Amino acid sequence: MYNIKSTQSVATQVKNVLKAHLETNGENWLITLGYGPSNDYAQSVVSLIMGLTGTYVRFETVARYIRIEKARIRAKQAAQPKA
């Protein structure tokens, strides 16, 4: 399910986990997470990566990538014409 290896960069590891979760839950799931749930999700991603690869990943780094992904999704949705 998760295509991550300890030899990959932290960014690649986080993006692969995010991609897998977005494929499962959809983009709206991520952008509807508020501040607290988003931080809880970031911590779960940290734990997942550490468990699968044994690599330490900072919470702040994962939270930043999640915020970036949320902004990308919001921008994509804003650019779509309203029906």
ABEGO torsion letter per residue (X at the ends): XBBBBAABBAAAAAAAAAAAAAAAAEAAAAAABBAAAAAAAAAAAAAAAAAAAGBBBBAAAAAAAAAAAAAAAAAAAAABBBX
